[in-house]
């Protein structure tokens, strides 16, 4: 997920394209941040067919970026791992 550039002075994330100094504190802060987590989630969700879980898992009516389980009445993130864990 990382490419070293500029003779080892910078690091570029292949998931988000974000480029930052090759400093361990900066990298740790980025690894634990929301931007990388959100990008990984979006990357996992691309190409996943949530419709195969219908009629149990349907799009949430009010929150468009979430899903809704009609059996347990729980709101779920659009994360394939979360949906699979919820169903198993």
N, C-alpha and C positions, 0 to 999 in steps of 0.2 A: 504493500500500500504506500510505500515511501520511495522517493527517488532523490538521491543526493545530487545537488547541482552547484554550480559556481565554485568548483574546486573544493567541495566539502564545507563551504560556508553556509549554504542554505539547504533546506529540505523541502520537497514538494509532496503534498498528499495527492495520491492518484484518485482518491474517492471524491474529494471536493475541489482539487486544483489549487488549494491554499498553499502559499509559499511562505516559509518562516525561517528565521535564523536557526542554525544547527546548535541550539542551546538546550540542554536537558530540561531545565525548568520551563522553558517556553513549550517544548514538546509535551511534557507531562500535563501542563495546563490545557493544551489543545486536545490531548487524548481523552481527558476527563470532561471536556466541554460538550455543550449541546449541539454545536454545529456538526461535529463528526458523528455523533450518535444519530442525529436526524438524517444525515446523508447516508449512513449505513442502512438505516431503516428504509429509506426511499429506494435504495439500490436493491435491497432484499425483496421489496414489494413489487418491483417492476417485473412484469411477466407472470406474476402469480395470479391464478384464477380463483378469486374469492367466491365466484358464483357456483362453484362446485359444492359449496356447503349450504346452498339454499335448500330448503326453507328455514333451516335452523339459524344461519348467520345471514343477516340482511344489512343493507346500508342503513345507518342511523338516520332518522327523519330530520332531526334538528341540527346535529353536528355532522357536517358533510364529510369530514376526514376520519370518521369513526365508523365502527360496525356495531350491530346490536344482535344479541342472542335472544331469539324469541322463546327459547325454553327456560333459560335462567333469568332473563330480563337484565342481563349485564351488558354494559357498554365495553367494547373492545377496541384496541388500536388496530389500524390496518397493517398489522405485522403478521406475516405468515406463521412465524414461530408461536406468537401469542394465540393465534386462532387454533393452530394444531394442538397446543397444550390445553386449551380450553375444552376442545372436543374429546381429548383423550383422558 
